Amino acid sequence: MYKKYILLLIAMPVLLINKELDAQINSKPKLFQNQLEFGINYGLFLGNRDVFNGIGWLQRWDFKREEFWYPYQSLSRLNYTNIYLAYKIILNEKHYFKLSREVFGSDGKIQFNKTGIIGFHIDLTSFGYGYNLPTKKIKTTLFLQVNKRTGLEVVKIGYDGYHTLKADLNYDSYGISTGLELEYFFTKNFGLGANMYYYYFPNETNKLEGKDVQYVDKMIIDSYKPINDFFLINFKLAYKFSFPKFKKNK
């Protein structure tokens, strides 16, 4: 008795997919399409990291501390290239499979004479699935993604009332994100758009590190938490295309 219901549950998705493919063939739209996207990022961060909010730097930049009386200040490389790249496979103008790479760097105003956050940089590699909502002129797609994050946060901490030292927080973890993408195609192939994603990384365990962090109260080091969640908005240019079909020679 239960076997019939199990077979029915297995068969239903197959029947629905076949029905959708038949409708696609009859209406003659393109079954598979490709899309390339290029853009820049605007970051929105929560809590005491709102100093990172903004469009970030659009160039590479190094943080250096070279004064001879601060020999324990090590070199931290912050890549402030702010860029968004993505490739999508589109099925039936409804189902989107996306691979993307994003880099975001904070404005990072360095103030050597003050303690606090100096700079921030992250690299995101994401794979996601999106479903296109039934809209007309502006394409609206809901996405769910799996993300790999790497990056670096640089802070300066006072440890004895007179001196400060630099500490790094290295990011390396997996997380998830969900978001909404809007696209308007002003020609058959070219369009403009904007994405807004919420990223969440619950399992980041790295802590502040540095050559002389042992001079700082352990409670201060342990209380400094990594960035677990934030928003990124992408402003992008999109190019949609299909591979040409080759006819067989008779």
Backbone torsions as a table, in degrees:
resi	resn	phi	psi	omega
1	MET	NA	-47.7	-178.3
2	TYR	-70.1	-26.3	-179.3
3	LYS	-62.0	-35.5	179.8
4	LYS	-63.3	-42.5	-179.9
5	TYR	-67.9	-37.4	178.5
6	ILE	-64.7	-44.4	178.1
7	LEU	-63.1	-37.1	178.8
8	LEU	-65.4	-41.4	179.0
9	LEU	-65.3	-35.6	177.8
10	ILE	-71.7	-38.1	-175.4
11	ALA	-75.8	-29.3	-175.1
12	MET	-59.5	-49.4	178.2
13	PRO	-59.5	-36.2	179.4
14	VAL	-65.6	-42.9	179.2
15	LEU	-64.7	-40.1	179.2
16	LEU	-65.6	-40.9	178.8
17	ILE	-65.3	-42.2	178.4
18	ASN	-63.4	-38.6	178.5
19	LYS	-63.8	-42.0	179.7
20	GLU	-66.4	-40.1	178.7
21	LEU	-65.8	-39.6	176.8
22	ASP	-62.6	-42.8	178.3
23	ALA	-64.0	-36.9	179.3
24	GLN	-66.0	-43.0	-179.3
25	ILE	-66.8	-40.5	-178.9
26	ASN	-67.9	-36.5	-179.4
27	SER	-84.4	-8.9	174.3
28	LYS	61.0	31.9	167.0
29	PRO	-82.8	169.3	-179.3
30	LYS	-74.7	132.7	-176.9
31	LEU	-71.7	-51.1	-179.7
32	PHE	-113.9	137.0	173.6
33	GLN	-137.1	159.2	178.5
34	ASN	-120.7	151.8	179.5
35	GLN	-144.8	131.1	174.6
36	LEU	-109.5	141.2	-177.5
37	GLU	-134.6	142.7	177.3
38	PHE	-138.8	134.6	-179.3
39	GLY	-165.3	-170.7	177.3
40	ILE	-125.5	163.3	-173.3
41	ASN	-111.8	147.5	170.1
42	TYR	-123.0	123.6	-175.6
43	GLY	-98.5	141.7	173.4
44	LEU	-127.6	114.9	-175.4
45	PHE	-115.9	150.8	-173.2
46	LEU	-99.0	162.3	174.3
47	GLY	66.2	-142.5	-175.6
48	ASN	-80.3	7.4	177.0
49	ARG	-97.2	13.4	-179.4
50	ASP	-65.2	-9.8	174.1
51	VAL	-63.6	-20.4	179.7
52	PHE	-84.7	-8.6	-176.2
53	ASN	-59.8	139.5	176.2
54	GLY	136.7	-169.9	-175.6
55	ILE	-88.5	-12.5	176.3
56	GLY	74.4	-179.3	179.4
57	TRP	-83.3	151.5	177.0
58	LEU	-111.6	32.9	-178.5
59	GLN	-152.1	167.3	175.0
60	ARG	-85.3	143.4	-176.0
61	TRP	-151.8	141.9	179.4
62	ASP	-108.7	138.3	169.8
63	PHE	-94.5	123.6	-179.4
64	LYS	-130.9	149.2	174.5
65	ARG	-133.9	99.9	-167.4
66	GLU	-112.4	-1.6	-179.0
67	GLU	-61.6	136.1	-173.2
68	PHE	-66.5	-22.0	179.6
69	TRP	-84.3	1.7	173.1
70	TYR	-120.9	61.8	-174.8
71	PRO	-66.3	-21.3	-177.1
72	TYR	-86.1	-0.9	177.4
73	GLN	-79.5	110.8	-178.0
74	SER	-86.8	169.9	-179.2
75	LEU	-87.4	130.6	173.9
76	SER	-120.2	129.3	-180.0
77	ARG	-97.1	119.4	176.7
78	LEU	-111.1	117.2	-179.9
79	ASN	-89.7	108.4	-175.8
80	TYR	-99.0	24.4	174.1
81	THR	-70.9	117.9	-175.8
82	ASN	-104.3	103.8	-171.9
83	ILE	-148.7	151.9	177.1
84	TYR	-131.7	125.5	177.8
85	LEU	-130.6	140.8	-179.5
86	ALA	-151.8	149.9	172.5
87	TYR	-128.7	133.8	-178.6
88	LYS	-126.1	144.0	166.2
89	ILE	-108.6	125.9	-174.9
90	ILE	-113.2	127.1	179.7
91	LEU	-113.1	119.8	174.9
92	ASN	60.8	22.7	-177.9
93	GLU	58.8	18.4	-178.5
94	LYS	-125.0	-43.7	-173.3
95	HIS	-104.2	127.7	-176.4
96	TYR	-119.7	129.5	174.2
97	PHE	-116.9	123.1	-166.0
98	LYS	-127.7	135.7	171.2
99	LEU	-122.4	125.7	-174.1
100	SER	-138.9	159.5	175.6
101	ARG	-134.2	129.8	179.2
102	GLU	-131.6	141.9	175.0
103	VAL	-130.4	132.1	179.5
104	PHE	-136.2	133.7	174.8
105	GLY	-128.1	138.6	-179.2
106	SER	-70.6	167.1	175.3
107	ASP	-64.9	-30.7	168.9
108	GLY	51.5	62.8	177.7
109	LYS	-74.1	111.7	-176.1
110	ILE	-81.6	126.3	175.6
111	GLN	-128.5	97.5	-173.3
112	PHE	-66.1	-23.6	-174.9
113	ASN	-90.3	2.3	-178.3
114	LYS	-128.0	153.0	175.8
115	THR	-88.8	160.9	176.7
116	GLY	129.7	-166.1	-176.1
117	ILE	-74.7	132.2	179.5
118	ILE	-102.5	-50.4	-176.7
119	GLY	-160.3	169.1	-173.4
120	PHE	-154.5	140.3	179.6
121	HIS	-150.3	137.0	176.4
122	ILE	-137.4	148.8	170.3
123	ASP	-116.7	131.0	-179.9
124	LEU	-123.1	127.9	170.2
125	THR	-115.5	126.4	-170.7
126	SER	-132.3	145.2	170.5
127	PHE	-128.4	129.9	-174.9
128	GLY	-148.2	168.2	175.8
129	TYR	-121.4	137.2	178.7
130	GLY	-131.0	151.5	177.5
131	TYR	-122.8	126.6	-177.3
132	ASN	-80.6	126.9	178.7
133	LEU	-80.6	153.5	-176.9
134	PRO	-74.6	76.4	174.7
135	THR	-114.4	165.6	-173.2
136	LYS	-98.9	-83.2	-171.9
137	LYS	-72.2	-40.6	-178.7
138	ILE	-105.1	116.5	178.9
139	LYS	-71.1	130.8	-179.2
140	THR	-124.0	121.4	-174.6
141	THR	-129.5	131.9	174.8
142	LEU	-94.1	134.8	-175.8
143	PHE	-126.9	150.1	169.3
144	LEU	-130.8	130.5	-173.1
145	GLN	-130.0	155.4	166.8
146	VAL	-108.0	134.7	-171.4
147	ASN	-126.7	145.0	169.7
148	LYS	-113.9	124.9	-177.1
149	ARG	-117.9	133.3	167.5
150	THR	-130.8	159.6	179.8
151	GLY	165.2	-169.1	-174.2
152	LEU	-151.1	137.4	172.4
153	GLU	-123.3	133.9	-176.5
154	VAL	-117.6	130.1	178.7
155	VAL	-133.0	162.0	175.0
156	LYS	-123.0	130.0	-171.3
157	ILE	-122.7	136.4	171.7
158	GLY	-84.9	134.3	-173.7
159	TYR	-123.5	-12.2	178.4
160	ASP	-141.8	13.0	-178.6
161	GLY	88.2	-13.5	-178.5
162	TYR	-124.1	-31.8	-174.1
163	HIS	-118.8	160.5	174.8
164	THR	-129.0	159.4	173.7
165	LEU	-139.9	156.5	-179.8
166	LYS	-93.2	140.4	177.0
167	ALA	-132.1	148.4	-179.4
168	ASP	-113.9	144.5	170.7
169	LEU	-119.5	109.9	-178.5
170	ASN	-90.0	129.4	-179.5
171	TYR	-97.4	137.0	178.1
172	ASP	-165.4	94.3	-176.7
173	SER	-162.8	169.3	176.3
174	TYR	-106.6	150.8	178.3
175	GLY	-155.5	-170.1	179.1
176	ILE	-129.1	162.0	176.2
177	SER	-149.8	154.3	175.3
178	THR	-136.8	146.9	-175.4
179	GLY	-164.6	177.9	-178.6
180	LEU	-126.3	133.8	178.5
181	GLU	-120.2	133.3	177.6
182	LEU	-118.0	134.5	-178.5
183	GLU	-140.0	137.9	174.9
184	TYR	-127.0	117.6	-179.0
185	PHE	-96.0	113.6	-179.0
186	PHE	-87.4	-11.3	167.4
187	THR	-133.3	-177.4	179.8
188	LYS	-63.1	-34.0	-172.9
189	ASN	-111.9	-25.5	-173.1
190	PHE	-109.5	139.6	179.5
191	GLY	-149.0	165.8	174.4
192	LEU	-114.9	153.5	-178.9
193	GLY	-162.9	176.3	177.7
194	ALA	-146.4	138.2	176.4
195	ASN	-117.2	147.6	171.6
196	MET	-135.1	119.6	-176.7
197	TYR	-124.7	144.6	170.9
198	TYR	-106.5	124.1	-177.7
199	TYR	-107.9	140.7	-179.4
200	TYR	-138.4	124.2	-179.8
201	PHE	-125.7	90.0	-173.4
202	PRO	-79.5	-14.6	-169.8
203	ASN	-112.2	23.9	176.0
204	GLU	-74.2	119.0	-175.2
205	THR	-113.0	-6.7	-177.7
206	ASN	-65.9	149.8	-179.9
207	LYS	-124.8	173.6	178.5
208	LEU	-60.2	136.0	179.7
209	GLU	-132.6	156.0	177.9
210	GLY	175.6	163.7	-175.6
211	LYS	-61.4	-36.3	-175.7
212	ASP	-121.1	28.9	179.0
213	VAL	-63.2	-22.3	-179.8
214	GLN	-63.3	-16.9	178.0
215	TYR	-78.0	-13.9	-177.0
216	VAL	-92.7	144.9	177.1
217	ASP	-54.4	129.9	-177.5
218	LYS	-59.7	-31.2	179.4
219	MET	-64.3	-35.5	178.4
220	ILE	-66.6	-44.2	179.8
221	ILE	-63.7	-45.6	-177.8
222	ASP	-68.3	-28.2	-177.3
223	SER	-80.8	-13.5	-180.0
224	TYR	-81.6	106.7	-173.4
225	LYS	-93.8	146.2	175.9
226	PRO	-71.4	165.4	177.0
227	ILE	-77.6	113.7	-177.9
228	ASN	-96.1	-25.6	-179.0
229	ASP	-148.8	151.5	-178.4
230	PHE	-169.0	171.2	176.4
231	PHE	-114.8	144.0	169.0
232	LEU	-127.7	132.6	174.3
233	ILE	-110.7	128.9	179.5
234	ASN	-109.0	131.9	170.9
235	PHE	-107.1	122.0	-163.8
236	LYS	-138.4	160.9	168.9
237	LEU	-112.8	133.5	-176.1
238	ALA	-119.5	143.2	176.0
239	TYR	-128.5	118.5	-178.2
240	LYS	-106.6	138.0	-178.2
241	PHE	-155.1	163.5	175.2
242	SER	-127.4	148.0	177.0
243	PHE	-75.2	140.2	-178.4
244	PRO	-65.9	147.8	177.4
245	LYS	-93.7	134.6	-179.8
246	PHE	-101.8	124.5	-179.7
247	LYS	-79.9	141.3	178.0
248	LYS	-75.5	140.3	176.8
249	ASN	-74.7	132.8	179.4
250	LYS	-81.9	NA	NA
